[in-house]
Amino acid sequence: MKCVFIFESIHRVMKAEKLLKGKGVKIDLIPVPREISSDCGVAIELSGDSEAEALFILTENRVSIAECYTRDLKGTFEKKEGNSDLSKKDRVENGKSVPD
């Protein structure tokens, strides 16, 4: 499973990239997936195993994440509410919300 962090500005993406890479967290910069937003932009993708560490680093450095999604092996995105609340999810398939 992968995690995708969406930020409010490219400046926050770049700051988050610098912080996370500086702490040894393996990340990739990716275009914001169309299933999540039609806006052009850049997101950070990382393994699900690194999510908690990345959230801690970003919170500690006051870098806010606008939205956090998980992506399963089928490519289905699930929005995570409150950045760490796994109980409330919106599934997104092909750009549309799908009930659980």
ABEGO torsion letter per residue (X at the ends): XBBBBBBABAAAAAAAAAAAAAAGBBBBBBBBBAAABABBEBBBBBBAAAAAAAAAAAAAAGBBBABBBBBBAAGBBBBBBGGABAABBBBBBGGBBBBX
